[in-house]
Amino acid sequence: MTKIFGIVVLPLAWLLKTIYGFIGSYGLSLIIVTVIIKLALYPLYKKQILSTAGMADLQPKMKELQRKYANEPALLREKTAELYSESGINPAGGCLPMFIQMIVIMGLFSLLRTPLAYLTSEKMVFAIHEQFLWVRDLSQPDLWILPILAALATFLSFFLNSQSNPAMAGQSQGMMNIMKYVFPIMILWLARSYPAGLAVYWFIGQVVQIGFNFRFNKLRKNLEKNKKKRA
């Protein structure tokens, strides 16, 4: 896994260094890199959401099959496979996009947590210590403002994500509620410990993700309207 992160981190480091060469601001370069990465991952986010939504829509039929063939496991597997085939849904369709996203996100996390391990040029060594807005040194933690912004953005992103798939959220409401409150608190705590540049990345990434979730919610509503029309 470490080697995989290394393969991902080097191009990200090159991208950050290149953008900094044009912009001359480490903070703005972080924002631009984050937006570029999030936009590049948008097709994977979309595929993951649609796959999850499709699985949620099949849950009533799945339960019916499980009830009908409770004592015939072989036939249940066959009928389940037929249901997936007829619906055009791959039960593992969301796994690969999620895996790719995690590799890229963790690679960028690794880069921004320990930038001197990858940004070795003298110019970048000084760049990571630049001031950005109220943060005097992006290599040092910002104790409150950025962590609070990152936590709030994370909460809103989780909330909208649950709205994009209400059927799935209903099945695991307890877990969703726990994550919705616990994860932002974790982000708040971590952002107060890690370099402010990493908090900038996380906050901007969640803001972009919020935009994605608005888009996914609209997309899901359109799909539901089309289903009702066909019905």
Secondary structure in CASP SS format (residue, H / E / C, confidence):
PFRMAT SS
TARGET T0000
AUTHOR 0000-0000-0000
METHOD secondary structure of the structure
MODEL  1
M C 1.00
T H 1.00
K H 1.00
I H 1.00
F H 1.00
G H 1.00
I H 1.00
V H 1.00
V H 1.00
L H 1.00
P H 1.00
L H 1.00
A H 1.00
W H 1.00
L H 1.00
L H 1.00
K H 1.00
T H 1.00
I H 1.00
Y H 1.00
G H 1.00
F H 1.00
I H 1.00
G C 1.00
S C 1.00
Y H 1.00
G H 1.00
L H 1.00
S H 1.00
L H 1.00
I H 1.00
I H 1.00
V H 1.00
T H 1.00
V H 1.00
I H 1.00
I H 1.00
K H 1.00
L H 1.00
A H 1.00
L C 1.00
Y H 1.00
P H 1.00
L H 1.00
Y H 1.00
K H 1.00
K H 1.00
Q H 1.00
I H 1.00
L H 1.00
S H 1.00
T H 1.00
A H 1.00
G H 1.00
M H 1.00
A H 1.00
D H 1.00
L H 1.00
Q H 1.00
P H 1.00
K H 1.00
M H 1.00
K H 1.00
E H 1.00
L H 1.00
Q H 1.00
R H 1.00
K H 1.00
Y C 1.00
A C 1.00
N C 1.00
E C 1.00
P H 1.00
A H 1.00
L H 1.00
L H 1.00
R H 1.00
E H 1.00
K H 1.00
T H 1.00
A H 1.00
E H 1.00
L H 1.00
Y H 1.00
S H 1.00
E H 1.00
S H 1.00
G C 1.00
I C 1.00
N C 1.00
P C 1.00
A C 1.00
G C 1.00
G C 1.00
C H 1.00
L H 1.00
P H 1.00
M H 1.00
F H 1.00
I H 1.00
Q H 1.00
M H 1.00
I H 1.00
V H 1.00
I H 1.00
M H 1.00
G H 1.00
L H 1.00
F H 1.00
S H 1.00
L H 1.00
L H 1.00
R H 1.00
T C 1.00
P H 1.00
L H 1.00
A H 1.00
Y C 1.00
L C 1.00
T C 1.00
S C 1.00
E H 1.00
K H 1.00
M H 1.00
V H 1.00
F H 1.00
A H 1.00
I C 1.00
H C 1.00
E C 1.00
Q C 1.00
F E 1.00
L C 1.00
W C 1.00
V E 1.00
R C 1.00
D C 1.00
L C 1.00
S C 1.00
Q C 1.00
P C 1.00
D C 1.00
L C 1.00
W C 1.00
I H 1.00
L H 1.00
P H 1.00
I H 1.00
L H 1.00
A H 1.00
A H 1.00
L H 1.00
A H 1.00
T H 1.00
F H 1.00
L H 1.00
S H 1.00
F H 1.00
F H 1.00
L H 1.00
N H 1.00
S H 1.00
Q H 1.00
S C 1.00
N C 1.00
P H 1.00
A H 1.00
M H 1.00
A H 1.00
G H 1.00
Q H 1.00
S C 1.00
Q H 1.00
G H 1.00
M H 1.00
M H 1.00
N H 1.00
I H 1.00
M H 1.00
K H 1.00
Y H 1.00
V H 1.00
F H 1.00
P H 1.00
I H 1.00
M H 1.00
I H 1.00
L H 1.00
W H 1.00
L H 1.00
A H 1.00
R C 1.00
S C 1.00
Y C 1.00
P C 1.00
A H 1.00
G H 1.00
L H 1.00
A H 1.00
V H 1.00
Y H 1.00
W H 1.00
F H 1.00
I H 1.00
G H 1.00
Q H 1.00
V H 1.00
V H 1.00
Q H 1.00
I H 1.00
G H 1.00
F H 1.00
N H 1.00
F H 1.00
R H 1.00
F H 1.00
N H 1.00
K H 1.00
L H 1.00
R H 1.00
K H 1.00
N H 1.00
L H 1.00
E H 1.00
K H 1.00
N H 1.00
K H 1.00
K H 1.00
K H 1.00
R H 1.00
A C 1.00
END
